[in-house]
Amino acid sequence: MTATLSTRTVTPPENSKARRNKVGASALTTLTWLIALIFFAPVLWMVMTAFKQESDAASTPPKFIFAPTFDQFAAVLNAGAGSYFLNSLLATGISTILVILLAVPASYALSIRPVKKTSDVLFFFISTKMLPVVAVIMPIYVIAGQLKVLDNIGTLIVLYTSMNLPIAVWMMRSFFQEVPGEVLEAAQMDGAGLIKTMRTILVPMVAPGLAATALICVIFAWNEFFFALNLTAANAATVPVFLVSQMTSEGLFLAKLSAASVLASLPVVIAGWVAQKQLVRGLSMGAVK
């Protein structure tokens, strides 16, 4: 009698688990892309609307197929947007440079060369961000009026510097704490002074964090609206004030407003794209110690 043995393939538990993990990872990736597309959809719609005529932008149902035009960008530039962009560039650029120049030595003193009551100093820095801006606008307005510096770009530079300095100090302190102490000891043994150590060793080592801090300051200063609206008029008004001025009582011109928003977003987008490598490294430097 010949016995016939039936063979059955048994799937190892490891392969089944790996397959489930792969399916779960794919589902998570798909969900992440869907969420990202949902958040990006308003930005894409704004860019599309900027290239439409006003009749196409206000049409119902919305038009997805249209003849692109640069008329709205030309209208924005002809409306005097150049002076607003120049004011924003000056206020943002100069205030960011001042913030970095002040934050580097302050964060160095609070991390590598701690001063007395470091925690109290850090709390004082961050406590300045807890006060609502609307609570200080009146005294600032009165002081600026007495000094005759209303509608002055220098006033915005000072305010933006003071606004971003606490955040910059906290960020730079975490980056400086990542620097190995042995490097500083070796520099001291070689006879390097404080200025030379910071210029040739510390600053190059924390350059990614420096770029991340600078970009954060640029974003906050560029988008600031409250001070610019209440302390400026015709000479020192910035881009956010210009965007608001496009919403007139005559009606909401969607295509023109979208074109102005695209132009207002470009400097920050370009700055982020240029510094993206440094930004990713910088934001991950002080995350986990």
C-alpha positions as CSV (number, residue, x, y, z in Angstrom):
1,M,0.0,0.0,0.0
2,T,1.4,3.3,-1.0
3,A,0.7,6.1,1.3
4,T,0.2,9.5,-0.3
5,L,1.2,12.4,2.0
6,S,-0.4,15.7,1.2
7,T,1.9,18.7,1.6
8,R,0.7,22.0,2.6
9,T,2.6,25.3,2.5
10,V,2.6,27.1,5.8
11,T,3.3,30.8,5.8
12,P,5.8,31.7,8.5
13,P,4.5,34.1,11.1
14,E,7.4,36.5,10.3
15,N,6.3,36.9,6.7
16,S,2.7,37.5,7.6
17,K,3.7,40.1,10.2
18,A,6.0,41.8,7.7
19,R,3.2,41.9,5.1
20,R,0.8,43.5,7.6
21,N,3.5,46.1,8.6
22,K,4.1,46.9,4.9
23,V,0.3,47.4,4.3
24,G,0.1,49.6,7.4
25,A,3.0,51.7,6.3
26,S,1.5,52.2,2.9
27,A,-1.8,53.2,4.3
28,L,-0.1,55.6,6.7
29,T,1.9,57.1,3.8
30,T,-1.3,57.5,1.7
31,L,-3.1,59.1,4.6
32,T,-0.2,61.5,5.1
33,W,-0.2,62.6,1.5
34,L,-4.0,63.1,1.6
35,I,-3.7,65.3,4.6
36,A,-0.9,67.3,3.1
37,L,-2.8,67.8,-0.1
38,I,-5.9,69.0,1.9
39,F,-3.7,71.6,3.6
40,F,-2.0,72.6,0.4
41,A,-5.2,72.9,-1.6
42,P,-6.0,76.5,-0.4
43,V,-2.4,77.6,-1.4
44,L,-2.8,75.9,-4.8
45,W,-6.2,77.6,-5.3
46,M,-4.7,81.0,-4.4
47,V,-1.9,80.5,-7.0
48,M,-4.4,79.4,-9.7
49,T,-6.7,82.4,-8.9
50,A,-3.8,84.8,-9.2
51,F,-3.5,83.9,-12.9
52,K,-7.3,84.4,-13.7
53,Q,-9.3,87.3,-14.8
54,E,-11.7,88.7,-12.2
55,S,-14.7,87.3,-14.0
56,D,-13.1,83.8,-14.0
57,A,-12.1,84.1,-10.3
58,A,-15.7,85.0,-9.3
59,S,-17.5,82.5,-11.5
60,T,-19.8,79.9,-10.1
61,P,-19.1,77.0,-10.4
62,P,-15.3,77.6,-10.3
63,K,-13.4,77.4,-13.5
64,F,-10.5,75.0,-13.5
65,I,-9.7,75.5,-17.2
66,F,-8.9,79.1,-18.1
67,A,-6.4,81.2,-20.1
68,P,-3.6,82.2,-17.7
69,T,-2.8,85.9,-17.5
70,F,-0.3,88.2,-15.7
71,D,-2.7,91.1,-15.6
72,Q,-3.3,90.8,-11.9
73,F,0.4,90.9,-11.0
74,A,0.8,93.9,-13.2
75,A,-2.1,95.6,-11.4
76,V,-0.6,94.9,-8.0
77,L,2.8,96.3,-9.0
78,N,1.2,99.4,-10.6
79,A,-0.7,100.0,-7.3
80,G,2.5,100.9,-5.6
81,A,3.4,97.5,-4.1
82,G,7.1,98.2,-4.5
83,S,7.4,100.6,-1.7
84,Y,5.6,98.3,0.7
85,F,7.9,95.4,-0.3
86,L,11.0,97.6,0.2
87,N,9.8,98.6,3.7
88,S,9.2,94.9,4.6
89,L,12.6,93.9,3.3
90,L,14.4,96.7,5.3
91,A,12.5,96.0,8.5
92,T,12.8,92.2,8.2
93,G,16.4,92.1,7.1
94,I,17.9,94.7,9.5
95,S,15.9,93.4,12.5
96,T,17.0,89.8,11.8
97,I,20.6,90.8,11.6
98,L,20.3,92.7,14.9
99,V,18.6,89.8,16.5
100,I,21.4,87.4,15.5
101,L,24.1,89.7,16.6
102,L,22.5,90.1,20.0
103,A,21.3,86.5,20.5
104,V,24.6,84.8,19.8
105,P,26.5,86.3,22.8
106,A,23.5,86.2,25.0
107,S,22.9,82.5,24.3
108,Y,26.6,81.8,24.7
109,A,26.5,83.3,28.1
110,L,23.4,81.3,29.1
111,S,24.7,78.0,27.9
112,I,28.5,77.6,27.6
113,R,29.4,80.3,30.2
114,P,26.3,80.3,32.5
115,V,25.7,83.4,34.5
116,K,24.1,83.6,38.0
117,K,20.4,82.7,38.1
118,T,20.4,81.5,34.5
119,S,16.9,80.1,34.8
120,D,15.6,83.5,36.0
121,V,17.2,85.2,33.0
122,L,15.6,82.7,30.6
123,F,12.2,83.1,32.3
124,F,12.5,86.9,31.9
125,F,13.3,86.6,28.2
126,I,10.4,84.3,27.5
127,S,8.0,86.2,29.8
128,T,8.2,89.2,27.4
129,K,6.3,87.0,24.9
130,M,3.4,86.4,27.3
131,L,2.1,89.9,27.2
132,P,-0.5,90.5,24.5
133,V,0.6,92.9,21.9
134,V,-2.6,94.9,22.1
135,A,-1.8,95.6,25.8
136,V,1.4,97.5,24.8
137,I,0.3,99.3,21.7
138,M,-1.0,102.4,23.5
139,P,2.2,103.2,25.4
140,I,4.3,102.4,22.4
141,Y,2.2,104.7,20.2
142,V,2.4,107.5,22.8
143,I,6.2,107.2,23.1
144,A,6.7,107.0,19.3
145,G,4.5,110.1,18.9
146,Q,6.5,112.0,21.5
147,L,9.7,111.0,19.8
148,K,8.2,111.9,16.4
149,V,9.0,108.4,15.0
150,L,5.6,107.4,13.9
151,D,5.4,106.1,10.4
152,N,9.1,105.4,10.5
153,I,10.8,102.2,9.4
154,G,13.3,102.5,12.3
155,T,10.5,102.1,14.8
156,L,9.5,98.8,13.2
157,I,13.1,97.6,13.2
158,V,13.4,98.2,16.9
159,L,10.0,96.6,17.6
160,Y,10.7,93.6,15.4
161,T,14.2,93.1,17.0
162,S,12.7,93.1,20.5
163,M,9.9,90.9,19.4
164,N,12.1,88.1,18.0
165,L,15.1,88.4,20.4
166,P,13.6,86.2,23.2
167,I,12.8,83.4,20.8
168,A,16.2,83.6,19.2
169,V,18.0,83.4,22.5
170,W,16.1,80.3,23.5
171,M,16.7,78.6,20.2
172,M,20.4,79.5,20.0
173,R,20.9,78.4,23.6
174,S,19.7,74.9,22.8
175,F,22.1,74.8,19.8
176,F,25.1,76.0,21.8
177,Q,24.4,73.3,24.4
178,E,25.0,70.7,21.7
179,V,28.7,71.8,21.2
180,P,31.0,69.4,23.0
181,G,32.9,70.9,25.9
182,E,36.1,69.2,24.7
183,V,36.2,71.4,21.6
184,L,36.2,74.6,23.7
185,E,38.9,73.2,26.1
186,A,41.1,72.4,23.1
187,A,40.6,75.9,21.8
188,Q,41.6,77.3,25.2
189,M,44.7,75.1,25.3
190,D,45.7,76.4,21.9
191,G,45.5,80.0,23.2
192,A,42.3,81.1,21.3
193,G,40.5,84.0,22.9
194,L,36.7,84.4,23.3
195,I,36.2,86.3,20.1
196,K,38.3,83.9,18.1
197,T,36.7,80.9,19.6
198,M,33.2,82.1,18.8
199,R,34.2,83.2,15.3
200,T,36.2,80.2,14.1
201,I,34.7,77.3,16.2
202,L,31.3,78.0,17.7
203,V,29.6,79.9,15.0
204,P,30.6,77.4,12.2
205,M,29.5,74.5,14.4
206,V,26.0,76.0,15.1
207,A,25.6,77.4,11.6
208,P,22.5,75.2,10.9
209,G,20.9,76.4,14.1
210,L,21.8,79.9,13.2
211,A,20.1,79.6,9.8
212,A,17.0,78.1,11.4
213,T,16.8,80.9,14.0
214,A,17.3,83.5,11.3
215,L,14.5,82.0,9.1
216,I,12.1,81.9,12.1
217,C,12.8,85.6,12.7
218,V,12.4,86.4,9.1
219,I,9.0,84.7,9.0
220,F,7.7,86.4,12.2
221,A,8.9,89.9,11.1
222,W,7.7,89.6,7.5
223,N,4.2,88.5,8.6
224,E,3.9,91.0,11.5
225,F,0.7,93.1,11.0
226,F,-0.4,94.7,14.2
227,F,2.5,97.1,14.8
228,A,2.7,97.9,11.1
229,L,-1.0,98.7,10.9
230,N,-1.1,101.0,14.0
231,L,2.3,102.7,13.8
232,T,2.7,103.4,10.1
233,A,0.7,105.3,7.5
234,A,2.1,106.1,4.0
235,N,5.9,106.1,4.4
236,A,6.7,102.9,6.4
237,A,3.7,100.6,5.7
238,T,4.7,97.0,5.1
239,V,3.3,94.2,2.9
240,P,0.6,92.9,5.3
241,V,-0.8,96.4,5.4
242,F,-0.8,96.5,1.6
243,L,-2.7,93.2,1.4
244,V,-5.4,94.7,3.7
245,S,-5.6,97.8,1.5
246,Q,-6.6,95.6,-1.4
247,M,-9.9,94.8,0.3
248,T,-11.8,98.0,-0.5
249,S,-15.4,99.0,-0.1
250,E,-15.8,98.8,-3.9
251,G,-15.7,95.0,-3.6
252,L,-13.3,92.1,-3.1
253,F,-11.2,91.5,-6.2
254,L,-10.2,87.9,-5.7
255,A,-7.8,87.6,-8.5
256,K,-5.9,90.8,-7.6
257,L,-5.8,89.9,-3.9
258,S,-4.5,86.4,-4.8
259,A,-1.8,87.9,-6.9
260,A,-0.8,90.2,-4.1
261,S,-0.7,87.2,-1.7
262,V,1.4,85.2,-4.0
263,L,3.9,88.0,-4.3
264,A,3.9,88.5,-0.5
265,S,4.6,84.8,0.0
266,L,7.5,84.5,-2.4
267,P,10.3,86.1,-0.3
268,V,9.6,83.7,2.6
269,V,9.3,80.7,0.3
270,I,12.5,81.6,-1.4
271,A,14.3,82.1,1.9
272,G,13.1,78.7,3.1
273,W,14.0,77.0,-0.1
274,V,17.6,78.4,0.0
275,A,18.1,77.5,3.6
276,Q,16.2,74.2,3.6
277,K,19.2,72.0,4.3
278,Q,20.5,74.2,7.1
279,L,17.0,74.5,8.4
280,V,16.4,70.8,8.7
281,R,19.7,70.2,10.4
282,G,19.2,73.2,12.6
283,L,15.7,72.2,13.8
284,S,16.9,68.8,14.7
285,M,20.1,69.9,16.5
286,G,18.6,70.8,19.8
287,A,15.6,68.6,19.7
288,V,17.0,65.7,21.8
289,K,20.0,66.0,24.0
